[in-house]
Amino acid sequence: MFYSSKADELRAFLRDKLALGHTDVGDGWLIFDVPEAEVACHPTDEPGSPPSGTHDVSFYCDDIAKTVRELQGRGVDFLGAIEDRGYGLVTHFVMPGNVKAQLYEPRYKKAQR
């Protein structure tokens, strides 16, 4: 769930710029399809870590350079260059309402289900 001061603009961003499938449940409410997800838990005792209870949303892809180009073509603004963080190649972008998100290309093998 994203909370945004610009909810309508954020819904349009997710629909049009990130091209997420969705279900319109009426009155402007769009529920977005995210068919696969991962959850990770990080400690908060490292310098610069966010406070306990903070959550973060990341989107991942198979080819970050290609995905960044595609998203830039749809008008998505990125906050910096792609960086190697060990676990993957990473960059960030901002969505309407100052909602920041990470985009990354994992460098690890996902568990088989």
ZALUMLO-780599 format. One record per atom (N, C-alpha, C): residue in three letters; x, y, z. Coordinates in pm, whole numbers, plus 50000, padded with zeros to 5 digits. Example, Ala and Ser with C-alpha at 12.3 -4.5 7.8 and 13.67 -1.06 7.14 Angstrom:
BEGIN
ala513194943150780 ala512304955050780 ala513204967050780 ser512854977550708 ser513674989450714 ser512905000350787 
This chain:
BEGIN
met500854988450000 met500005000050000 met500905012350000 phe500665021249908 phe501355034149905 phe500405044749959 tyr500885053150045 tyr500125064750090 tyr500765076950024 ser499965084749955 ser500515095949878 ser499585107949884 ser500175119749891 ser499395132049883 ser498875134349742 lys499335126349648 lys498915127249508 lys498475113449460 ala497475107849528 ala497045094049501 ala496605091949357 asp495815101149301 asp495365099549163 asp496545099349066 glu497505108549089 glu498685109049003 glu499545096549019 leu499635091549142 leu500415079449167 leu499755067449100 arg498445066349106 arg497755055449037 arg498025056048887 ala497965068048829 ala498225069648685 ala499675065948653 phe500615069648741 phe502025066348722 phe502215051248718 leu501645044248815 leu501775029648821 leu501135023048700 arg499995028248657 arg499275022748542 arg499985025948411 asp500355038648390 asp500835043248260 asp502355042548245 lys503085046348346 lys504545046748332 lys505195033448368 leu504735026948475 leu505295013948509 leu504545002648440 ala503435005948377 ala502634996448298 ala502204984148378 leu501814986548505 leu501324975548587 leu499864972648551 gly499544959948537 gly498164956048516 gly497364959748641 his496064961348625 his495274965548740 his493814961548725 thr493114962048835 thr491674960148840 thr491064973048891 asp490094978348820 asp489384990548862 asp488234986148951 val488314989349079 val487264985249173 val486254996349197 gly486335006949117 gly485355017849123 gly485845030049198 asp485255041449168 asp485565054249232 asp487045057949222 gly487705053849113 gly489105057549093 gly490105048249160 trp489625038349233 trp490525029149302 trp491005018349206 leu492315017749188 leu492925007549104 leu493754998349195 ile493534985549183 ile494324975649256 ile495294969749155 phe496594971249181 phe497614967349084 phe498064953049102 asp498264946348989 asp498714932548987 asp500234932149002 val500674925549104 val502094923049124 val502214907949145 pro502404900549036 pro502274886049043 pro503344878849123 glu504464885049147 glu505534878549220 glu506154888749314 ala506524884449432 ala507104893749529 ala508134886549614 glu508994894349675 glu509964889549773 glu509864898549895 val510224893350009 val510274901050132 val511614898650197 ala512244909150245 ala513524907950315 ala513434915750446 cys514244912050542 cys514294918850672 cys515714923750694 his515844936650724 his517154942650743 his517284948150884 pro518474947350943 pro518674952851077 pro518684968051074 thr518404973951186 thr518394988651196 thr519554993951280 asp520494985351316 asp521594989651403 asp522814994751327 glu522744995151195 glu523865000251116 glu523725015351099 pro524835022851097 pro524745037351077 pro524015040750947 gly523105050250954 gly522365054550836 gly521135046150808 ser520895035750889 ser519705027450869 ser518455035050908 pro517355032250840 pro516095038550879 pro515625032951014 pro514705039751082 pro514225034851211 pro513425021951198 ser513405014251305 ser512615001951307 ser511165005051275 gly510524996351199 gly509134998451158 gly509015004551019 thr510145009250964 thr510165014950830 thr510025003750728 his509325006450619 his509264996750510 his509665003750381 asp510074995850285 asp510585001150159 asp510054992250047 val509784998149932 val509304990449819 val510344990949709 ser510644979249655 ser511584978049544 ser510914970349431 phe511234974049310 phe510824966649192 phe512064960349135 tyr511974947949088 tyr513154941949027 tyr512874938148883 cys513974936348810 cys513874933648667 cys515034924648626 asp514984919548504 asp516044910848453 asp517204918448391 asp516954930548340 asp517974938448271 asp517754953048308 ile518494957848407 ile518234971148461 ile518514982248360 ala519554981048282 ala519864991648184 ala518724992948083 lys518234981848034 lys517124981947940 lys515854987348005 thr515574983148128 thr514374987648198 thr514435002548226 val515585007648267 val515735022048290 val515465029748162 arg516005025248051 arg515755032047922 arg514275032047888 glu513615020647906 glu512185019747877 glu511375029147966 leu511685029448094 leu510955037948186 leu511245052748161 gln512475056048131 gln512795069948095 gln512005074147972 gly511815064947878 gly511015067747759 gly509565070547791 arg509105065647906 arg507735068347952 arg507685080148047 gly508825086748068 gly508835098748151 gly509215096748296 val509765085148332 val510185082748470 val511555089148492 asp511675096948600 asp512925103548635 asp513655095448741 phe514925092548716 phe515745084948810 phe516605094448891 leu516915090449015 leu517635099049109 leu519145097849098 gly519625088049026 gly521065086449014 gly521395075248918 ala522675072848905 ala523165062448816 ala522915048648875 ile523035038448793 ile522945024748839 ile524225021448917 glu524065015749036 glu525195012249121 glu525184997249151 asp526364991549167 asp526494977549208 asp526514977149360 arg525504970949420 arg525394970149566 arg525734956049617 gly526294947749534 gly526634934149575 gly525484924549548 tyr524354926849613 tyr523184918149591 tyr522554920649456 gly522884932249393 gly522334935349263 gly522714949149216 leu522304952249094 leu522494965449035 leu521274973749072 val521474986049120 val520414993649185 val520355008149136 thr519145013349125 thr518905027649107 thr517575030849175 his517245043549183 his516015047849250 his515275058049164 phe513955058649184 phe513125068649118 phe512065073449214 val511465084949181 val510425090649266 val509105090749191 met508065086549260 met506715086349204 met505935098049263 pro504785101349207 pro503995112549259 pro503725111549409 gly503765122949476 gly503585123449620 gly504875120749696 asn506005121849626 asn507335119749684 asn507525105449736 val506955095749665 val507115081649700 val508355076449627 lys509385072949704 lys510635068149645 lys510605053049633 ala511155047849525 ala511215033449504 ala512575029649445 gln512985017649475 gln514215012149421 gln513875003149303 leu514735003349203 leu514684993849093 leu515994986349096 tyr515924973049092 tyr517184965549093 tyr517124953049007 glu518314949148964 glu518534936548893 glu519274927448989 pro518624916949040 pro519274908449140 pro520504901249086 arg521464899149175 arg522674891549143 arg522634877949212 tyr521484874349264 tyr521344861649334 tyr520314853149262 lys520364840149286 lys519374831049227 lys518174830549318 lys516994832349260 lys515764831549337 lys515464816949370 ala514874814649486 ala514484801149527 ala513414795949432 gln513484783249403 gln512484776849317 gln511254773449401 arg510074776049346 arg508834772949418 arg508264760049370 
